[in-house]
Amino acid sequence: MPIHTIYLTMRHLLTFYLLLITTLSYSQIQLVDQSDNNPVAFAHCFIDEGKIGITSDINGVISLTELKKNIKSDDELITIQHIGYENLQITLNELVNKKTVSLIPRTYLLDEAVVKPQKDGYLVIKAYFRNYQTEDGIFKYFSDGFVEYYIHDKKKSKTKYNILEFRNFRNQTLIDKNKGKYVNVSYNPPYLFELKKSIIDVLQKEKYTFVKNTNGQDIFKSNKKVGYIKHDKANGISAISVDRIGSQNEQIKRFFGYEFSTKELSINDNYILTEVDSFNTKDLVSKKTYFRGSLKNLKKNIALDIDGLYEIYVIEQGWLSKEEVEKMNLSTSRYIPESHSYKTNYWENLDKYNIPSISDNVNQELGKTLIMY
């Protein structure tokens, strides 16, 4: 082989190697807290048509390779959203030039002194809720609004609800398309969080283990780190993040001819700062659950992928006596009516409560892909 041919071959190999290294170095990026550079777990990247393109893992890492598979162009605007941080809008072109992306922590307006417990009374929590759901990557449901929780101090007492204002949207075309193919696995009508127990109570009951670190605790299941508790003294918040599927690849359940697979179940809870790691509902600031899985009709051998994101942000807290609450016309159902009821465009003023706004990627689909009940 001539010398110049060998030279060209080696040069091409070197070029290919450098391109490979460059591609690999940009294949993932880490989301970090701007104040302390700690990883931000379970942040969501909203992309075009309201889809959740990807979620950061327990180490705050997102795969740009996977994200690119879900977007139409590298210039498409992506909204990175997390209940504990301000929204960030960015494009893939901007992301590939970074190793880390800093998110700005949200400030909180709650005052712990507001809540003064009453014996045999009800904790009253006023909150903003927001629910999303997609099927096969197509936006299916969205609901949001304000609700009051009335939580009795006795464990066996049912929580009562008063929905103040709300909106419900659905993708009727998608609903009609899948009618008769699957059981109704969506929360239709959407539902409200149950706030009586903290996630820590659940994890302790299920034998998760907790190991102290410099600013909180690491959470383990089957000797694998699946979450953490972080005490943020600067912002007066204790944050809990945990991956409920972290110790296994997925959870599979089969019944009535269907197979339900849970591939991801991540939870983020924020509480008013407590360094004793004892979390009480009266101190709740915000809560989020993200579900990703699939539903398979075993008889017809067809399946669909499901994503669900459920958020709540506490606005006010207080207490009422048992006698006061019993005089009120309240519901014990957590389900939201298939309708809408509001007096103001409350969704335009979420910054008043320092709640992250609805991402533009989602907002543009309301009234378009999704129509209101």
VOPAGU-2260 file (C-alpha; in pm, 1 decimal, decimal comma):
REM VOPAGU-2260
SITE   aa  ch    i         X         Y         Z
SITE  MET   A    0       0,0       0,0       0,0
SITE  PRO   A    1     141,3     343,7     -91,6
SITE  ILE   A    2     260,7     561,3     197,1
SITE  HIS   A    3      16,0     846,5     111,1
SITE  THR   A    4    -275,8     597,2     125,2
SITE  ILE   A    5    -171,5     483,5     472,5
SITE  TYR   A    6    -142,3     849,9     577,7
SITE  LEU   A    7    -493,0     927,7     454,1
SITE  THR   A    8    -634,1     622,9     627,4
SITE  MET   A    9    -472,4     715,7     958,8
SITE  ARG   A   10    -590,8    1075,8     921,0
SITE  HIS   A   11    -947,7     960,0     859,6
SITE  LEU   A   12    -930,5     730,5    1162,1
SITE  LEU   A   13    -800,0    1014,5    1375,6
SITE  THR   A   14   -1078,5    1245,1    1254,4
SITE  PHE   A   15   -1337,1     976,3    1326,0
SITE  TYR   A   16   -1190,0     921,3    1674,3
SITE  LEU   A   17   -1200,4    1292,8    1756,4
SITE  LEU   A   18   -1559,3    1317,1    1634,4
SITE  LEU   A   19   -1650,4    1015,4    1846,5
SITE  ILE   A   20   -1491,8    1170,0    2156,1
SITE  THR   A   21   -1673,5    1496,0    2092,5
SITE  THR   A   22   -2005,9    1316,4    2046,4
SITE  LEU   A   23   -1960,2    1113,7    2363,1
SITE  SER   A   24   -1860,7    1417,6    2567,2
SITE  TYR   A   25   -2182,4    1593,3    2465,3
SITE  SER   A   26   -2407,5    1288,0    2500,9
SITE  GLN   A   27   -2514,0    1385,3    2850,8
SITE  ILE   A   28   -2539,7    1690,5    3072,3
SITE  GLN   A   29   -2591,8    1744,5    3443,7
SITE  LEU   A   30   -2852,8    1971,9    3602,0
SITE  VAL   A   31   -2724,6    2134,2    3921,9
SITE  ASP   A   32   -2848,2    2371,1    4191,2
SITE  GLN   A   33   -2710,6    2719,1    4122,4
SITE  SER   A   34   -2653,2    2785,4    4494,1
SITE  ASP   A   35   -2451,1    2475,1    4588,8
SITE  ASN   A   36   -2384,6    2280,2    4263,8
SITE  ASN   A   37   -2561,2    1971,3    4397,6
SITE  PRO   A   38   -2742,8    1754,1    4138,1
SITE  VAL   A   39   -3110,1    1825,1    4065,9
SITE  ALA   A   40   -3289,4    1491,2    4038,6
SITE  PHE   A   41   -3611,5    1429,3    3844,9
SITE  ALA   A   42   -3639,5    1756,7    3655,0
SITE  HIS   A   43   -3852,1    1732,9    3339,7
SITE  CYS   A   44   -3774,4    1855,5    2989,3
SITE  PHE   A   45   -4096,5    1964,1    2819,4
SITE  ILE   A   46   -4074,7    1968,9    2441,4
SITE  ASP   A   47   -4304,5    2049,8    2150,3
SITE  GLU   A   48   -4674,4    1954,5    2178,6
SITE  GLY   A   49   -4651,2    1932,4    2558,0
SITE  LYS   A   50   -4452,0    1607,7    2567,1
SITE  ILE   A   51   -4210,9    1520,0    2845,7
SITE  GLY   A   52   -3897,9    1454,5    2641,3
SITE  ILE   A   53   -3678,0    1322,7    2920,7
SITE  THR   A   54   -3630,2    1333,6    3298,6
SITE  SER   A   55   -3303,0    1385,2    3486,8
SITE  ASP   A   56   -3188,5    1083,3    3689,5
SITE  ILE   A   57   -3090,7    1063,4    4057,6
SITE  ASN   A   58   -2758,6    1231,9    3972,5
SITE  GLY   A   59   -2923,5    1515,6    3779,5
SITE  VAL   A   60   -2803,8    1373,1    3445,6
SITE  ILE   A   61   -3005,9    1394,0    3122,7
SITE  SER   A   62   -2914,9    1216,2    2802,4
SITE  LEU   A   63   -2894,7    1457,8    2510,3
SITE  THR   A   64   -2894,7    1160,5    2274,6
SITE  GLU   A   65   -3232,8    1048,3    2409,5
SITE  LEU   A   66   -3363,8    1403,6    2416,3
SITE  LYS   A   67   -3271,2    1455,2    2052,0
SITE  LYS   A   68   -3476,0    1147,9    1954,0
SITE  ASN   A   69   -3789,0    1323,7    2078,8
SITE  ILE   A   70   -3749,8    1670,5    1926,4
SITE  LYS   A   71   -3810,0    1793,1    1572,3
SITE  SER   A   72   -3505,5    2020,7    1544,8
SITE  ASP   A   73   -3203,3    2124,9    1748,9
SITE  ASP   A   74   -3347,2    2479,0    1762,8
SITE  GLU   A   75   -3670,2    2365,6    1928,3
SITE  LEU   A   76   -3732,3    2538,6    2261,4
SITE  ILE   A   77   -3710,5    2304,2    2561,6
SITE  THR   A   78   -3851,5    2393,8    2903,7
SITE  ILE   A   79   -3666,7    2240,2    3199,6
SITE  GLN   A   80   -3906,7    2232,6    3496,2
SITE  HIS   A   81   -3881,1    2119,4    3858,4
SITE  ILE   A   82   -4106,1    2203,0    4152,8
SITE  GLY   A   83   -3811,6    2339,0    4352,8
SITE  TYR   A   84   -3660,7    2559,6    4080,3
SITE  GLU   A   85   -3744,4    2833,9    3835,2
SITE  ASN   A   86   -3829,9    2723,2    3481,2
SITE  LEU   A   87   -3546,6    2735,1    3229,4
SITE  GLN   A   88   -3600,7    2760,8    2854,0
SITE  ILE   A   89   -3315,6    2647,0    2630,9
SITE  THR   A   90   -3248,4    2475,6    2296,2
SITE  LEU   A   91   -3053,8    2156,8    2229,4
SITE  ASN   A   92   -2797,4    2364,2    2036,9
SITE  GLU   A   93   -2733,1    2560,2    2355,9
SITE  LEU   A   94   -2721,3    2247,9    2571,8
SITE  VAL   A   95   -2453,7    2066,4    2371,2
SITE  ASN   A   96   -2200,4    2337,3    2453,6
SITE  LYS   A   97   -2241,2    2282,1    2828,3
SITE  LYS   A   98   -2134,2    2016,8    3075,4
SITE  THR   A   99   -2369,3    2142,1    3344,4
SITE  VAL   A  100   -2680,3    2359,9    3354,5
SITE  SER   A  101   -2759,8    2555,8    3671,1
SITE  LEU   A  102   -3119,4    2587,5    3792,3
SITE  ILE   A  103   -3225,1    2874,1    4019,9
SITE  PRO   A  104   -3393,8    2760,0    4345,5
SITE  ARG   A  105   -3744,6    2893,8    4403,1
SITE  THR   A  106   -3803,6    3116,9    4703,0
SITE  TYR   A  107   -4091,8    3025,4    4933,1
SITE  LEU   A  108   -4354,1    3247,3    5092,2
SITE  LEU   A  109   -4483,7    3011,7    5361,9
SITE  ASP   A  110   -4436,7    3094,0    5727,6
SITE  GLU   A  111   -4420,9    2804,8    5970,8
SITE  ALA   A  112   -4569,0    3022,5    6245,4
SITE  VAL   A  113   -4898,5    3049,0    6055,1
SITE  VAL   A  114   -4997,8    2694,5    6153,5
SITE  LYS   A  115   -5115,8    2655,3    6513,6
SITE  PRO   A  116   -5249,9    2303,4    6573,9
SITE  GLN   A  117   -5586,0    2255,4    6746,4
SITE  LYS   A  118   -5679,7    1942,2    6935,9
SITE  ASP   A  119   -5942,3    1740,6    6747,0
SITE  GLY   A  120   -5921,7    1998,8    6468,6
SITE  TYR   A  121   -5861,1    2004,1    6094,7
SITE  LEU   A  122   -5544,0    2118,0    5924,2
SITE  VAL   A  123   -5656,8    2334,9    5631,4
SITE  ILE   A  124   -5424,6    2355,7    5331,9
SITE  LYS   A  125   -5500,5    2574,8    5031,9
SITE  ALA   A  126   -5299,1    2464,2    4728,7
SITE  TYR   A  127   -5261,9    2489,2    4354,0
SITE  PHE   A  128   -5266,9    2154,2    4171,0
SITE  ARG   A  129   -5155,5    2064,0    3819,2
SITE  ASN   A  130   -5184,7    1727,0    3639,6
SITE  TYR   A  131   -5055,7    1609,2    3300,5
SITE  GLN   A  132   -5089,8    1281,2    3113,9
SITE  THR   A  133   -4967,1    1153,4    2778,1
SITE  GLU   A  134   -5021,4     827,9    2587,5
SITE  ASP   A  135   -4765,3     712,7    2329,1
SITE  GLY   A  136   -4605,8    1055,7    2360,8
SITE  ILE   A  137   -4930,2    1236,5    2272,6
SITE  PHE   A  138   -5076,7    1485,8    2520,4
SITE  LYS   A  139   -5402,7    1337,0    2656,5
SITE  TYR   A  140   -5513,1    1522,6    2971,6
SITE  PHE   A  141   -5434,9    1841,7    3160,1
SITE  SER   A  142   -5603,8    1985,7    3468,6
SITE  ASP   A  143   -5518,6    2256,6    3717,5
SITE  GLY   A  144   -5681,5    2473,5    3982,6
SITE  PHE   A  145   -5704,4    2564,9    4350,8
SITE  VAL   A  146   -5825,5    2331,1    4622,8
SITE  GLU   A  147   -5863,5    2332,5    5000,7
SITE  TYR   A  148   -5770,4    2020,1    5197,9
SITE  TYR   A  149   -5928,4    1956,5    5537,3
SITE  ILE   A  150   -5713,4    1696,8    5713,2
SITE  HIS   A  151   -5824,9    1565,9    6052,7
SITE  ASP   A  152   -5562,6    1485,9    6316,0
SITE  LYS   A  153   -5699,0    1132,0    6362,3
SITE  LYS   A  154   -5535,6     883,1    6124,8
SITE  LYS   A  155   -5851,8     698,5    6023,4
SITE  SER   A  156   -6054,2    1011,7    5946,5
SITE  LYS   A  157   -6115,5    1087,2    5580,0
SITE  THR   A  158   -5968,1    1399,5    5426,6
SITE  LYS   A  159   -6227,3    1645,6    5295,7
SITE  TYR   A  160   -6190,4    1860,5    4983,5
SITE  ASN   A  161   -6323,5    2188,6    4849,2
SITE  ILE   A  162   -6223,4    2261,7    4488,5
SITE  LEU   A  163   -6232,5    2639,3    4449,8
SITE  GLU   A  164   -6148,1    2687,7    4081,1
SITE  PHE   A  165   -6035,4    2443,4    3815,8
SITE  ARG   A  166   -5992,6    2361,3    3447,5
SITE  ASN   A  167   -6001,1    2024,3    3273,6
SITE  PHE   A  168   -5875,9    1956,3    2920,1
SITE  ARG   A  169   -5873,3    1635,3    2715,6
SITE  ASN   A  170   -5759,2    1513,1    2373,5
SITE  GLN   A  171   -6089,2    1376,4    2246,7
SITE  THR   A  172   -5934,2    1246,4    1923,3
SITE  LEU   A  173   -5689,6    1029,4    2119,4
SITE  ILE   A  174   -5960,3     911,9    2360,1
SITE  ASP   A  175   -6184,0     803,7    2070,5
SITE  LYS   A  176   -5893,6     631,3    1895,0
SITE  ASN   A  177   -5811,4     407,1    2193,6
SITE  LYS   A  178   -6169,7     345,3    2305,6
SITE  GLY   A  179   -6233,3     -28,2    2340,9
SITE  LYS   A  180   -5865,8    -120,5    2301,8
SITE  TYR   A  181   -5763,1     -71,3    2665,2
SITE  VAL   A  182   -5910,1     -39,7    3009,7
SITE  ASN   A  183   -5925,6     320,8    3125,7
SITE  VAL   A  184   -5595,0     358,2    3310,4
SITE  SER   A  185   -5590,6     734,9    3304,4
SITE  TYR   A  186   -5707,5     931,3    3601,9
SITE  ASN   A  187   -6025,5    1038,4    3426,3
SITE  PRO   A  188   -6155,0    1246,9    3580,5
SITE  PRO   A  189   -5815,2    1358,0    3720,2
SITE  TYR   A  190   -5752,7    1317,6    4089,8
SITE  LEU   A  191   -5604,0    1513,6    4379,7
SITE  PHE   A  192   -5305,1    1409,5    4589,8
SITE  GLU   A  193   -5363,9    1243,6    4924,5
SITE  LEU   A  194   -5153,4    1452,7    5165,0
SITE  LYS   A  195   -5206,4    1277,3    5496,3
SITE  LYS   A  196   -4880,1    1077,0    5489,8
SITE  SER   A  197   -4531,7    1199,1    5402,8
SITE  ILE   A  198   -4325,1     993,1    5158,7
SITE  ILE   A  199   -4077,6     926,2    5442,5
SITE  ASP   A  200   -4348,2     741,1    5639,2
SITE  VAL   A  201   -4410,0     521,8    5333,0
SITE  LEU   A  202   -4039,6     454,4    5271,8
SITE  GLN   A  203   -3973,4     362,1    5634,2
SITE  LYS   A  204   -4264,5     118,5    5630,2
SITE  GLU   A  205   -4122,3     -42,4    5315,1
SITE  LYS   A  206   -3778,5     -86,3    5476,9
SITE  TYR   A  207   -3582,0     173,3    5282,7
SITE  THR   A  208   -3262,8     270,6    5464,9
SITE  PHE   A  209   -3125,3     617,8    5535,9
SITE  VAL   A  210   -2757,7     713,6    5568,5
SITE  LYS   A  211   -2651,4    1057,4    5688,8
SITE  ASN   A  212   -2434,5    1277,7    5468,0
SITE  THR   A  213   -2301,8    1633,1    5498,7
SITE  ASN   A  214   -2631,7    1809,6    5419,8
SITE  GLY   A  215   -2898,7    1546,9    5487,7
SITE  GLN   A  216   -2932,9    1176,9    5409,5
SITE  ASP   A  217   -2895,9     934,9    5121,5
SITE  ILE   A  218   -3183,7     691,6    5067,2
SITE  PHE   A  219   -3113,5     326,3    4977,0
SITE  LYS   A  220   -3317,4      25,0    4867,7
SITE  SER   A  221   -3147,5    -315,2    4829,5
SITE  ASN   A  222   -2807,5    -147,0    4881,1
SITE  LYS   A  223   -2863,9      87,8    4585,7
SITE  LYS   A  224   -2892,3     464,5    4626,7
SITE  VAL   A  225   -3237,7     567,4    4505,1
SITE  GLY   A  226   -3279,5     912,6    4656,5
SITE  TYR   A  227   -3175,4    1173,8    4906,6
SITE  ILE   A  228   -3291,0    1423,7    5167,2
SITE  LYS   A  229   -3129,4    1765,1    5128,2
SITE  HIS   A  230   -3146,1    2043,2    5387,5
SITE  ASP   A  231   -3116,7    2380,4    5215,0
SITE  LYS   A  232   -3052,0    2627,8    5495,9
SITE  ALA   A  233   -3015,2    2923,7    5259,3
SITE  ASN   A  234   -3371,3    2880,1    5130,9
SITE  GLY   A  235   -3518,3    2725,4    5446,1
SITE  ILE   A  236   -3626,2    2405,7    5270,1
SITE  SER   A  237   -3583,1    2032,5    5322,1
SITE  ALA   A  238   -3614,0    1851,2    4988,6
SITE  ILE   A  239   -3684,1    1479,8    4942,4
SITE  SER   A  240   -3618,9    1311,2    4607,3
SITE  VAL   A  241   -3662,3     937,4    4555,1
SITE  ASP   A  242   -3689,7     692,7    4267,0
SITE  ARG   A  243   -3941,4     424,9    4371,6
SITE  ILE   A  244   -3829,2     186,8    4092,8
SITE  GLY   A  245   -3459,9     252,0    4148,8
SITE  SER   A  246   -3368,5     -90,8    4286,2
SITE  GLN   A  247   -3521,3    -277,7    3991,0
SITE  ASN   A  248   -3571,9    -223,0    3619,8
SITE  GLU   A  249   -3952,1    -214,8    3630,8
SITE  GLN   A  250   -4255,0    -340,2    3820,0
SITE  ILE   A  251   -4496,7    -563,5    3629,9
SITE  LYS   A  252   -4850,5    -657,1    3731,5
SITE  ARG   A  253   -5095,2    -870,2    3533,2
SITE  PHE   A  254   -5468,6    -902,5    3580,5
SITE  PHE   A  255   -5790,9    -924,9    3374,3
SITE  GLY   A  256   -5594,7    -980,9    3052,7
SITE  TYR   A  257   -5372,4    -673,8    3089,2
SITE  GLU   A  258   -5009,3    -615,6    3180,0
SITE  PHE   A  259   -4916,4    -297,7    3366,9
SITE  SER   A  260   -4548,7    -207,1    3364,8
SITE  THR   A  261   -4409,5      74,0    3583,1
SITE  LYS   A  262   -4069,3     178,7    3449,3
SITE  GLU   A  263   -4023,8     500,8    3643,4
SITE  LEU   A  264   -4187,3     642,6    3956,0
SITE  SER   A  265   -4008,5     946,0    4095,6
SITE  ILE   A  266   -4118,1    1168,4    4381,7
SITE  ASN   A  267   -4005,6    1516,9    4488,2
SITE  ASP   A  268   -4135,2    1665,9    4815,0
SITE  ASN   A  269   -4036,7    2000,1    4966,9
SITE  TYR   A  270   -4094,0    2089,7    5332,9
SITE  ILE   A  271   -4018,8    2385,8    5553,2
SITE  LEU   A  272   -3665,5    2321,1    5682,6
SITE  THR   A  273   -3645,0    2045,8    5941,6
SITE  GLU   A  274   -3305,5    1898,3    6025,0
SITE  VAL   A  275   -3451,6    1630,0    6250,2
SITE  ASP   A  276   -3581,8    1447,3    5940,6
SITE  SER   A  277   -3933,1    1434,4    6081,3
SITE  PHE   A  278   -4171,9    1553,4    5810,7
SITE  ASN   A  279   -4522,7    1669,2    5888,9
SITE  THR   A  280   -4801,1    1757,8    5644,6
SITE  LYS   A  281   -4840,0    2101,0    5805,1
SITE  ASP   A  282   -4488,0    2184,1    5682,4
SITE  LEU   A  283   -4543,0    2073,7    5321,6
SITE  VAL   A  284   -4444,3    2328,5    5056,6
SITE  SER   A  285   -4477,5    2136,2    4729,5
SITE  LYS   A  286   -4506,5    1781,2    4600,9
SITE  LYS   A  287   -4460,4    1607,4    4266,9
SITE  THR   A  288   -4501,7    1251,8    4140,1
SITE  TYR   A  289   -4393,4    1139,3    3793,7
SITE  PHE   A  290   -4502,6     806,2    3646,7
SITE  ARG   A  291   -4379,8     640,7    3327,4
SITE  GLY   A  292   -4492,1     296,3    3220,2
SITE  SER   A  293   -4694,7      95,5    2973,3
SITE  LEU   A  294   -5021,5     -89,1    2940,4
SITE  LYS   A  295   -5049,0    -402,5    2726,9
SITE  ASN   A  296   -5366,3    -576,6    2613,5
SITE  LEU   A  297   -5242,5    -937,7    2624,4
SITE  LYS   A  298   -5531,6   -1078,2    2422,7
SITE  LYS   A  299   -5495,7    -829,5    2134,7
SITE  ASN   A  300   -5115,9    -802,9    2177,0
SITE  ILE   A  301   -5120,7    -421,9    2161,5
SITE  ALA   A  302   -4959,0    -177,2    2401,6
SITE  LEU   A  303   -4930,8     192,0    2476,5
SITE  ASP   A  304   -4682,6     400,2    2674,8
SITE  ILE   A  305   -4812,9     623,8    2952,9
SITE  ASP   A  306   -4661,6     929,6    3125,3
SITE  GLY   A  307   -4822,8    1106,3    3419,9
SITE  LEU   A  308   -4704,7    1412,9    3610,6
SITE  TYR   A  309   -4888,3    1537,0    3920,6
SITE  GLU   A  310   -4790,1    1851,0    4113,5
SITE  ILE   A  311   -4919,0    2048,7    4410,1
SITE  TYR   A  312   -4800,6    2380,8    4557,9
SITE  VAL   A  313   -4914,4    2491,0    4904,2
SITE  ILE   A  314   -5028,2    2853,7    4929,3
SITE  GLU   A  315   -5180,8    2884,8    5277,6
SITE  GLN   A  316   -5216,6    2675,7    5592,8
SITE  GLY   A  317   -5434,7    2706,9    5899,9
SITE  TRP   A  318   -5657,3    2517,4    6142,6
SITE  LEU   A  319   -6032,2    2492,5    6199,4
SITE  SER   A  320   -6227,0    2318,5    6473,6
SITE  LYS   A  321   -6420,7    1998,8    6410,6
SITE  GLU   A  322   -6747,7    2186,2    6465,4
SITE  GLU   A  323   -6659,7    2450,9    6204,2
SITE  VAL   A  324   -6569,7    2193,1    5940,1
SITE  GLU   A  325   -6880,4    1981,0    5999,0
SITE  LYS   A  326   -7097,5    2281,8    5910,9
SITE  MET   A  327   -6933,3    2307,8    5568,4
SITE  ASN   A  328   -7050,0    2130,7    5252,2
SITE  LEU   A  329   -6729,5    1939,6    5166,9
SITE  SER   A  330   -6652,9    1632,0    4957,5
SITE  THR   A  331   -6452,3    1323,5    5052,0
SITE  SER   A  332   -6385,4    1238,5    4686,0
SITE  ARG   A  333   -6040,7    1312,6    4541,7
SITE  TYR   A  334   -6169,2    1314,9    4184,1
SITE  ILE   A  335   -6210,7    1634,2    3986,6
SITE  PRO   A  336   -6538,7    1676,6    3793,8
SITE  GLU   A  337   -6533,6    1645,1    3414,7
SITE  SER   A  338   -6610,8    2012,1    3375,5
SITE  HIS   A  339   -6454,6    2348,8    3457,9
SITE  SER   A  340   -6530,1    2631,7    3699,2
SITE  TYR   A  341   -6335,0    2952,8    3746,3
SITE  LYS   A  342   -6398,9    3323,8    3799,6
SITE  THR   A  343   -6053,9    3454,4    3707,5
SITE  ASN   A  344   -5770,5    3358,9    3473,8
SITE  TYR   A  345   -5575,2    3232,4    3774,9
SITE  TRP   A  346   -5324,0    3046,2    3555,9
SITE  GLU   A  347   -5193,2    3382,5    3430,4
SITE  ASN   A  348   -5100,0    3495,2    3783,3
SITE  LEU   A  349   -4910,0    3196,9    3925,1
SITE  ASP   A  350   -4604,1    3413,9    3984,9
SITE  LYS   A  351   -4812,4    3588,3    4255,6
SITE  TYR   A  352   -4767,3    3269,8    4459,6
SITE  ASN   A  353   -4418,7    3205,2    4322,2
SITE  ILE   A  354   -4539,4    2890,0    4145,5
SITE  PRO   A  355   -4353,1    2785,9    3827,3
SITE  SER   A  356   -4561,1    2890,1    3528,7
SITE  ILE   A  357   -4710,1    2636,0    3290,6
SITE  SER   A  358   -4441,3    2571,5    3030,6
SITE  ASP   A  359   -4498,1    2730,7    2690,1
SITE  ASN   A  360   -4468,2    2383,3    2535,3
SITE  VAL   A  361   -4775,1    2272,9    2732,8
SITE  ASN   A  362   -4964,6    2602,0    2723,8
SITE  GLN   A  363   -4970,9    2613,5    2343,7
SITE  GLU   A  364   -5165,1    2284,5    2334,1
SITE  LEU   A  365   -5446,3    2400,6    2564,7
SITE  GLY   A  366   -5743,8    2484,9    2343,3
SITE  LYS   A  367   -5564,8    2326,3    2046,3
SITE  THR   A  368   -5478,0    1957,2    2091,2
SITE  LEU   A  369   -5665,3    1957,8    2421,5
SITE  ILE   A  370   -6014,9    2097,8    2452,3
SITE  MET   A  371   -6184,0    2200,7    2776,7
SITE  TYR   A  372   -6459,3    1995,4    2936,4
